[in-house]
Amino acid sequence: MGAASKDQDSREFLAGIRIGDLCSGTVAEVTRSQGVTVTLDGFSARPLGTVWPLDVSWSWNRAAAVKVGQRITAEVIAIDLDQGQARLAMTAAENPELWTFLKSRRRGEILSGTIASIERFGVFVALDDGPDHPVFPGVGFITIPELAWQRFEEVSDVVQVGQRVSCEFLQFDTWNGEARLSLRATQPDPFQAFADSVTVGDTLQGQVTKLVPFGAFVRVSDGVEGLVHLQELASTPVAAPEDVVEAGDEVTVVVTEVDRERRRLALSRRQVSPDSR
């Protein structure tokens, strides 16, 4: 009965808190894997606040950011009444100007800035209207897939440091304190235009761009590639794509499937009529 009563008390306390509220409390425990538990002001029975490790600080030395017994202020970013937990982010209080800027962004909004750094995992963008980031070269970040619709070998083939860009805002990455952006979303999708112009059964000319164990990719239009599955590469079974084609080969293919939603194009060499070879 006592435990049930305490659970009810904690649910009632948490029910009075809203996402976005700033809460203060005392650090009860710090662990490397679980993060920080916090005894919130107004409810001393047990710690109800939890700060995940990546929500403790955006600085590299997160482990030194808090200690047991320390007073903290953090923003509520999620509430779980069933578990009796409020997930908190100390990063909101650590960098209020940056947090406010990122929270005010809306999906689909166009943000402009300058390419600040090119990394193997993506591109940092210094946004015109955004504050500086305490760790990264820019508060905006574009992942590799969001750089362009077409396939490319090097990021430098798409953007250069110092280049001006306008990107679509995708989401606020609270773990890293950055605005996830898309450069390709501001450009026409060549696949959709291509899909408007073809139907299943059409015969096309293309160039083999890449061989993979399960087939070969063929570029049939600017920015549009389709897969010729291994079993569709020839009229007789082949063990590997390089047995019948090489990168750079010009080939004739038949459209067997156009998937607009997943932007996938399936092709076949096996189904090409003899007259079209």
C-alpha positions in Angstrom: 0.0 0.0 0.0 2.9 2.3 0.9 4.6 1.7 -2.4 1.4 2.2 -4.4 0.8 5.5 -2.5 4.4 6.7 -3.3 3.9 5.8 -7.0 0.6 7.7 -7.1 2.3 10.7 -5.4 5.1 10.6 -8.0 2.6 10.5 -10.9 0.7 13.4 -9.5 3.9 15.4 -9.1 5.0 14.6 -12.7 1.6 15.4 -14.0 2.1 19.0 -13.0 5.2 19.3 -15.1 5.2 20.2 -18.7 7.7 19.5 -21.5 9.8 22.6 -21.9 9.6 23.5 -18.2 12.9 24.3 -16.4 13.3 22.2 -13.2 15.9 22.4 -10.5 17.1 19.7 -8.2 20.0 17.9 -6.6 22.2 15.2 -8.3 21.6 11.9 -6.6 23.7 9.6 -8.7 26.1 9.7 -11.6 27.0 6.7 -13.8 28.9 6.5 -17.1 26.3 4.3 -18.8 22.9 5.6 -17.3 23.8 9.2 -16.8 22.5 11.3 -14.0 19.5 10.9 -11.6 18.1 14.0 -10.0 16.0 14.5 -6.9 13.7 17.3 -8.1 12.7 20.2 -5.9 9.3 19.6 -4.4 9.6 15.8 -4.4 12.2 14.3 -2.0 10.9 10.7 -1.7 13.1 9.5 -4.6 14.9 10.8 -7.7 12.4 11.4 -10.5 14.7 13.2 -13.0 17.0 11.5 -15.4 19.6 13.1 -17.6 21.0 10.8 -20.3 24.8 11.0 -20.8 24.5 12.9 -24.0 22.1 15.4 -22.5 24.4 16.3 -19.6 26.7 18.6 -21.7 27.7 19.3 -25.3 31.3 19.7 -24.2 33.6 16.7 -24.8 34.3 16.2 -21.0 30.7 15.2 -20.1 31.8 13.0 -17.2 33.3 16.1 -15.3 30.1 18.2 -15.8 28.2 17.0 -12.7 28.9 15.5 -9.2 26.6 13.9 -6.6 25.1 16.6 -4.4 25.4 19.3 -7.0 22.5 21.6 -7.7 21.4 21.7 -11.4 18.8 23.3 -13.5 17.6 21.4 -16.6 14.8 21.4 -19.2 12.1 18.7 -19.2 12.2 17.0 -22.6 10.0 13.9 -21.9 7.7 12.6 -19.2 6.9 9.0 -18.5 4.1 8.7 -15.9 4.1 4.9 -16.0 7.8 4.7 -15.1 7.7 7.7 -12.9 10.5 9.5 -14.7 11.1 12.9 -16.2 13.8 13.0 -18.8 15.9 16.2 -18.5 18.4 18.0 -20.6 21.1 20.1 -18.8 22.3 21.2 -22.2 19.3 23.6 -22.3 20.5 25.5 -19.3 24.1 25.2 -20.3 23.6 27.0 -23.7 20.2 28.8 -23.4 20.7 31.0 -26.5 21.6 28.0 -28.7 18.8 25.9 -27.3 16.2 28.6 -27.8 17.4 29.2 -31.4 17.1 25.5 -32.2 13.8 25.0 -30.5 12.3 27.8 -32.5 13.1 26.2 -35.8 10.3 24.5 -37.8 10.6 21.5 -40.1 10.7 22.7 -43.7 12.1 26.1 -42.8 14.9 27.3 -45.2 18.1 28.3 -43.4 21.1 29.8 -45.1 24.8 29.7 -44.0 28.3 28.9 -45.0 30.0 25.5 -45.1 32.3 25.6 -42.1 33.9 22.1 -42.2 33.7 18.9 -44.2 34.0 15.6 -42.3 33.8 12.0 -43.4 30.4 11.7 -41.7 28.9 15.0 -43.0 29.2 18.7 -43.3 29.0 21.5 -40.6 27.2 24.7 -41.6 27.7 28.1 -39.8 24.1 29.5 -40.0 23.7 33.2 -40.7 21.2 33.8 -37.9 22.4 31.1 -35.5 24.7 31.4 -32.5 28.1 29.7 -32.3 28.2 26.1 -31.2 30.3 25.4 -28.1 32.0 22.4 -29.7 31.4 22.1 -33.4 32.4 24.4 -36.3 28.8 25.2 -37.0 25.3 24.7 -35.5 24.0 23.3 -38.7 24.8 19.8 -39.9 24.1 17.9 -43.1 24.5 14.1 -43.2 26.0 12.5 -46.3 22.7 11.2 -47.7 21.1 14.7 -47.4 23.8 16.4 -49.5 22.6 15.5 -53.0 20.1 13.3 -54.8 22.7 11.8 -57.1 25.5 9.4 -56.0 28.9 11.0 -55.5 32.4 9.8 -54.6 33.7 12.7 -52.5 31.8 15.3 -50.4 34.0 17.9 -52.1 32.3 17.0 -55.4 29.1 18.6 -53.9 30.2 21.4 -51.6 33.4 23.2 -50.6 34.4 24.9 -47.3 33.4 28.6 -47.5 30.5 27.9 -50.0 27.2 29.6 -49.4 24.2 27.2 -49.1 20.5 27.3 -48.3 19.1 24.1 -46.7 15.8 22.8 -45.3 15.6 22.3 -41.6 14.8 18.7 -40.7 15.0 18.4 -36.9 16.6 19.6 -33.7 19.3 17.1 -32.7 19.2 17.5 -28.9 22.1 15.1 -28.3 24.6 17.1 -30.3 22.8 20.5 -30.1 22.7 21.0 -33.8 20.2 21.7 -36.6 19.9 18.7 -38.9 19.7 20.1 -42.4 19.1 18.9 -46.0 20.7 20.4 -49.0 19.1 18.0 -51.4 15.6 18.9 -50.2 16.0 22.3 -51.7 16.7 20.8 -55.2 14.3 19.0 -57.6 14.3 15.3 -57.1 15.5 13.9 -60.5 13.9 10.5 -59.7 10.4 11.9 -59.6 10.8 13.7 -62.9 12.2 10.5 -64.4 9.3 8.4 -63.0 6.9 10.7 -64.8 8.5 9.9 -68.1 8.8 6.1 -68.0 6.6 3.1 -67.5 7.3 -0.6 -66.8 8.4 -2.3 -70.0 10.2 0.7 -71.5 13.6 0.0 -73.0 16.4 2.4 -72.0 20.1 2.9 -72.7 22.4 3.4 -69.7 25.9 3.1 -68.3 27.1 0.6 -65.7 28.3 2.7 -62.7 29.0 0.1 -60.0 29.1 -3.6 -59.5 27.9 -5.2 -56.3 27.7 -8.9 -55.3 23.9 -9.0 -56.1 24.0 -7.1 -59.4 25.0 -3.9 -61.2 23.8 -0.3 -61.0 23.1 1.4 -64.2 22.7 5.2 -64.7 19.8 5.7 -67.1 19.3 9.5 -66.6 21.1 12.3 -64.9 21.0 11.6 -61.2 19.0 8.4 -61.7 20.4 4.9 -61.3 18.6 1.5 -61.3 19.6 -1.9 -60.1 20.0 -4.9 -62.5 19.7 -7.8 -60.2 22.2 -10.7 -60.7 19.5 -12.9 -62.1 18.4 -10.2 -64.6 21.9 -9.5 -66.0 21.8 -12.3 -68.6 19.6 -14.9 -70.2 21.6 -17.6 -68.6 22.6 -17.8 -64.9 25.8 -15.9 -63.9 27.9 -16.3 -60.7 29.0 -12.7 -60.5 28.2 -9.4 -62.3 31.7 -9.0 -63.6 31.2 -12.2 -65.6 29.0 -10.2 -68.0 29.5 -6.4 -67.4 32.1 -3.9 -66.2 31.8 -0.4 -64.8 31.6 2.0 -67.7 29.9 -0.4 -70.1 27.0 1.0 -72.2 24.0 -1.4 -71.8 20.4 -1.7 -72.9 17.9 -2.4 -70.1 14.2 -2.8 -69.6 12.3 -1.1 -66.7 10.7 -3.7 -64.5 9.7 -1.6 -61.5 9.5 2.1 -60.5 9.1 2.7 -56.7 8.5 6.4 -56.2 8.2 6.3 -52.4 11.5 4.5 -51.9 13.1 6.0 -55.0 14.0 2.6 -56.4 14.3 1.5 -60.0 14.6 -2.1 -61.0 16.0 -3.0 -64.4 16.6 -6.1 -66.5 19.1 -7.0 -69.3 17.6 -10.5 -69.5 14.2 -9.1 -70.7 15.6 -7.0 -73.5 14.2 -8.1 -76.8 16.8 -9.3 -79.4 15.8 -6.4 -81.7 16.7 -3.8 -79.1 20.2 -5.2 -78.3 
